Structures are given as C-alpha cells and as structure tokens.
Amino acid sequence: MTVYLFASITPKPEHVADVEALTRDMVTQTRKEPGNLRYDLLRRVDGAPGFYLYEAYVDEAAVQAHRDSAHYAAYRAKIGALVAQPPEVKTLTGVDVAD
C-alpha cells in the first residue's frame, strides 16, 4: 500500500539558501531509491519562508529504507543547525489519489 509523507521545513532566515541547496540534493538522491514513487520540493507562492516535501513510497518498508539511507542520515545531521524548528512530518494514506 502506498505511503505518503508531507514534511514542512522552516529554515532560519539566514539559512534559506543553505536549506534549499541541501534539500535539493536530498531530492536528487531520494528519487533514485527503488521504493520511491515521488519526492517533490515545494515552496509557498506568497514567498513566506519555508519548504515542503511531498513524498510517496511503495510501502512502509520503502519509507524505512529511505530513513536508513546514508543520504538521509547526512541530511538529518546537517539540517538541524539550519532550521528554526525540527521538520514536521505527517504520514498519510490515500483516500482518492490520481495515478
């Protein structure tokens, strides 16, 4: 069963560019994972600070493989000093999802 994640990332004002660069690299690496279906980096249209990740994985094992990956561990080690608060991640299940 597909697992969806929605993550909110709020960078410190002086680290917006750093967080974007770090997260763009995470996008590149995660899209190569065999269990990843989607990994999109989003930003608010109104220019408010913050980034959002929309993620989809084939199943819970793929989510765990992502969290166990070297690139995820490296990201988590670096992101903490750059954000105003820890990333907020919500795990979702599909109700009516387009293919």
ABEGO torsion letter per residue (X at the ends): XBBBBBBBBBBBAAAAAAAAAAAAAAAAAAAABAABABBBBBBBAAGBBEBBBBBBBABAAAAAAAAABAAAAAAAAAAAAABABBBBBBBBBBABBBX
